[in-house]
Amino acid sequence: MTTPMHFDFDEIIDRRNTHAYKYDALQKVFGRDDITPLWVADMEFRSPQCITDELQKVLSQGVYGYSSEPAELFDAIHDWILQEHGWDVKRDWYTFVGGIVRGIAYAVQFFTKPGDKIVVQSPVYHPFTLVPEGNGRSVLRNPLKGRDMDFENLEKLLTENAPVTMLILCNPHNPGGYAWSRETLQKLAALCAAHNVIVISDEIHCDLYLWGGKHIPFATVSEEAAMCSITFGAPSKTFNIPGLASSYCLIPNAKIREPFYRWLGANEFNDPGIMSSLGAIAAFRHGRQWRDAAVSYIEQNILYIESKCAEFVDKDSLPYIVPMRPDASYLVWLDCRRLLAHLAGKRVEELAMEDQLLLEDYFVNRLGLALNSGVMFGAEGLGFMRLNVACPRKLLGFDFML
Ligand SMILES: Cc1ncc(COP(=O)(O)O)c(C=O)c1O
């Protein structure tokens, strides 16, 4: 029996003046830089030592020439996905991409034309909207119904706006960390396949399931799903290495895959740098214990925040903030609508977009915290804030107050 390794997630690491976006952008985005950054989705934890050890070998040699992609990279990805999610992905389906947003952008550019329509299910990770719109495509929103997809509205959108070329799925969903059931994903696949819609499944958070939950890769739920989908995944969120820009793309359908991969290759959009390859291999081969420990620590942080929210109540003992418990990952979607109504002197039903400023001001200037404002994920985020709890518990030591 091996002794469990100890990982110090309580360690406070000073990331100021290290070109960390989460810190560098505080002044520009929040107007102050003396606040605690609980926004951008990276962790305040040191990445697993096995990754640093591997990168250190390159630094020690001190030669940073052109590299070739190690065959071991696919093998490490394959074995991880098989063991974690029971999905036996084939070598042909795979290519490297240097970041998931970039991968989505390549797919948008390759499979759609300016003016084409792309569906997103909001509130959702904002680049799902920014990338298509920035490339002259138009975005159709199918707002979520709480923790569910609105299939009635989706069918209507796809029918009334035909042809719709693409749908970008967040599996599991950000913000909220919602896991989709097999039935939901099967229904989505059937509907998209019937309307000839390519589904991009962004599964970047798939290796951070909480509370013993299991991820279901979209492409595995049915033959239709396999045939209409492009899946993106990465070790970046799981092992806190987004700065290494290492991701992968999986496409079972040769008709979609072959021309796309030819185009990626011709443009050298799928060449990994040496650090991207070695970091990913080390993570997938040797990072499991670290990941398991990080997940446990994150679960405790979520429970800690839930207990704080439960104590922050009005005179009728109703909570001002209700945290949506995530099924996966470390981004807690806080329903602050009752708090915002209180701050605005309105009823919840009367809240308007401009009121969100009061909520943003409350977190920054009253609590000294930088969170993502809910409206950056779509208008449905009015009255919500997104809190990143992948940090030493000490950084969550604030108290909600009025
Ligand atoms: C759903 C989702 N996709 C993609 C990304 C970013 O991925 P990358 O840094 O590989 O572009 C994030 C980061 O927060 C995310 O939440």
Ligand as a Chemical Component Dictionary entry (heavy atoms), coordinates in Angstrom:
data_LIG
# 
_chem_comp.id                   LIG 
_chem_comp.type                 NON-POLYMER 
_chem_comp.pdbx_formal_charge   0 
_chem_comp.three_letter_code    LIG 
# 
loop_
_chem_comp_atom.comp_id 
_chem_comp_atom.atom_id 
_chem_comp_atom.alt_atom_id 
_chem_comp_atom.type_symbol 
_chem_comp_atom.charge 
_chem_comp_atom.model_Cartn_x 
_chem_comp_atom.model_Cartn_y 
_chem_comp_atom.model_Cartn_z 
_chem_comp_atom.pdbx_ordinal 
LIG C1 C1 C 0 -15.687 26.289 -20.398 1  
LIG C2 C2 C 0 -14.311 26.827 -20.617 2  
LIG N1 N1 N 0 -13.718 26.659 -21.818 3  
LIG C3 C3 C 0 -12.484 27.117 -22.064 4  
LIG C4 C4 C 0 -11.784 27.815 -21.098 5  
LIG C5 C5 C 0 -10.439 28.346 -21.416 6  
LIG O1 O1 O 0 -9.673  27.398 -22.059 7  
LIG P1 P1 P 0 -8.285  27.750 -22.738 8  
LIG O2 O2 O 0 -7.489  28.523 -21.733 9  
LIG O3 O3 O 0 -7.689  26.420 -23.031 10 
LIG O4 O4 O 0 -8.573  28.539 -23.944 11 
LIG C6 C6 C 0 -12.372 28.022 -19.840 12 
LIG C7 C7 C 0 -11.658 28.800 -18.821 13 
LIG O5 O5 O 0 -12.224 29.248 -17.860 14 
LIG C8 C8 C 0 -13.668 27.513 -19.592 15 
LIG O6 O6 O 0 -14.268 27.667 -18.424 16 
# 
loop_
_chem_comp_bond.comp_id 
_chem_comp_bond.atom_id_1 
_chem_comp_bond.atom_id_2 
_chem_comp_bond.value_order 
_chem_comp_bond.pdbx_ordinal 
LIG C1 C2 SING 1  
LIG C2 N1 SING 2  
LIG C2 C8 DOUB 3  
LIG N1 C3 DOUB 4  
LIG C3 C4 SING 5  
LIG C4 C5 SING 6  
LIG C4 C6 DOUB 7  
LIG C5 O1 SING 8  
LIG O1 P1 SING 9  
LIG P1 O2 DOUB 10 
LIG P1 O3 SING 11 
LIG P1 O4 SING 12 
LIG C6 C7 SING 13 
LIG C6 C8 SING 14 
LIG C7 O5 DOUB 15 
LIG C8 O6 SING 16 
# 
